[in-house]
C-alpha cells in the first residue's frame, strides 16, 4: 500500500494542481500543526514551522515565476 492509496491523500493528489511537491506541502501542513501542538512550543518547533512556511512561500513564488 502506497501513501497515495489512502482516501484523503488520493483525493488531494487527484484534485490538486498536478504538482506532487505542492500537494505534499498541503498535506504536511496540518500534520506539522498537530506535531507542534503535541510537542509544545520550543526553539526546535518554531524553527521547523518557520522553515516550512519559508519553503512553501519560496516554492509558490518559484512556480509562479516559472509559469
C-alpha atoms as a printed R data frame, in Angstrom:
   type eleno elety resid chain resno      x      y       z
1  ATOM     1    CA   UNK     A     1  0.000  0.000   0.000
2  ATOM     2    CA   UNK     A     2  1.354  3.365  -1.027
3  ATOM     3    CA   UNK     A     3  0.698  6.670   0.712
4  ATOM     4    CA   UNK     A     4 -1.261  7.862  -2.319
5  ATOM     5    CA   UNK     A     5 -3.698  4.944  -1.842
6  ATOM     6    CA   UNK     A     6 -5.126  6.495   1.332
7  ATOM     7    CA   UNK     A     7 -8.551  8.083   0.689
8  ATOM     8    CA   UNK     A     8 -7.767 11.662   1.741
9  ATOM     9    CA   UNK     A     9 -4.310 11.697   0.186
10 ATOM    10    CA   UNK     A    10 -5.615 10.214  -3.053
11 ATOM    11    CA   UNK     A    11 -8.299 12.918  -3.312
12 ATOM    12    CA   UNK     A    12 -5.756 15.697  -2.794
13 ATOM    13    CA   UNK     A    13 -3.416 14.248  -5.413
14 ATOM    14    CA   UNK     A    14 -6.230 13.765  -7.940
15 ATOM    15    CA   UNK     A    15 -7.888 17.154  -7.450
16 ATOM    16    CA   UNK     A    16 -4.717 19.127  -6.861
17 ATOM    17    CA   UNK     A    17 -2.589 21.137  -9.217
18 ATOM    18    CA   UNK     A    18 -0.842 18.018 -10.613
19 ATOM    19    CA   UNK     A    19  2.209 19.055  -8.639
20 ATOM    20    CA   UNK     A    20  3.425 16.468  -6.126
21 ATOM    21    CA   UNK     A    21  5.556 18.958  -4.171
22 ATOM    22    CA   UNK     A    22  2.688 21.416  -3.720
23 ATOM    23    CA   UNK     A    23  0.238 18.642  -2.823
24 ATOM    24    CA   UNK     A    24  2.723 17.227  -0.314
25 ATOM    25    CA   UNK     A    25  3.234 20.639   1.273
26 ATOM    26    CA   UNK     A    26 -0.536 20.993   1.656
27 ATOM    27    CA   UNK     A    27 -0.757 17.595   3.333
28 ATOM    28    CA   UNK     A    28  2.239 18.171   5.626
29 ATOM    29    CA   UNK     A    29  0.865 21.476   6.994
30 ATOM    30    CA   UNK     A    30 -1.855 20.025   9.255
31 ATOM    31    CA   UNK     A    31  0.459 17.227  10.390
32 ATOM    32    CA   UNK     A    32  3.047 19.840  11.297
33 ATOM    33    CA   UNK     A    33  0.496 21.834  13.297
34 ATOM    34    CA   UNK     A    34 -0.607 18.746  15.234
35 ATOM    35    CA   UNK     A    35  3.031 17.818  15.872
36 ATOM    36    CA   UNK     A    36  3.778 21.274  17.248
37 ATOM    37    CA   UNK     A    37  0.640 21.149  19.412
38 ATOM    38    CA   UNK     A    38  1.720 17.797  20.865
39 ATOM    39    CA   UNK     A    39  5.417 18.637  21.268
40 ATOM    40    CA   UNK     A    40  4.813 22.104  22.632
41 ATOM    41    CA   UNK     A    41  6.402 25.356  21.669
42 ATOM    42    CA   UNK     A    42 10.183 25.266  21.634
43 ATOM    43    CA   UNK     A    43 13.013 26.646  19.547
44 ATOM    44    CA   UNK     A    44 13.006 23.435  17.518
45 ATOM    45    CA   UNK     A    45  9.289 23.534  16.686
46 ATOM    46    CA   UNK     A    46  9.428 27.258  15.916
47 ATOM    47    CA   UNK     A    47 12.373 26.617  13.578
48 ATOM    48    CA   UNK     A    48 10.519 23.793  11.840
49 ATOM    49    CA   UNK     A    49  7.424 25.964  11.388
50 ATOM    50    CA   UNK     A    50  9.473 28.871  10.021
51 ATOM    51    CA   UNK     A    51 11.330 26.551   7.640
52 ATOM    52    CA   UNK     A    52  8.032 25.076   6.418
53 ATOM    53    CA   UNK     A    53  6.477 28.493   5.771
54 ATOM    54    CA   UNK     A    54  9.608 29.808   4.032
55 ATOM    55    CA   UNK     A    55  9.847 26.720   1.816
56 ATOM    56    CA   UNK     A    56  6.133 26.899   0.996
57 ATOM    57    CA   UNK     A    57  6.312 30.586   0.055
58 ATOM    58    CA   UNK     A    58  9.536 30.107  -1.914
59 ATOM    59    CA   UNK     A    59  8.038 27.192  -3.842
60 ATOM    60    CA   UNK     A    60  4.853 29.093  -4.660
61 ATOM    61    CA   UNK     A    61  6.881 32.086  -5.876
62 ATOM    62    CA   UNK     A    62  9.146 29.788  -7.888
63 ATOM    63    CA   UNK     A    63  6.169 28.095  -9.570
64 ATOM    64    CA   UNK     A    64  4.548 31.465 -10.200
65 ATOM    65    CA   UNK     A    65  7.644 32.834 -11.882
66 ATOM    66    CA   UNK     A    66  8.395 29.676 -13.876
67 ATOM    67    CA   UNK     A    67  4.939 29.541 -15.467
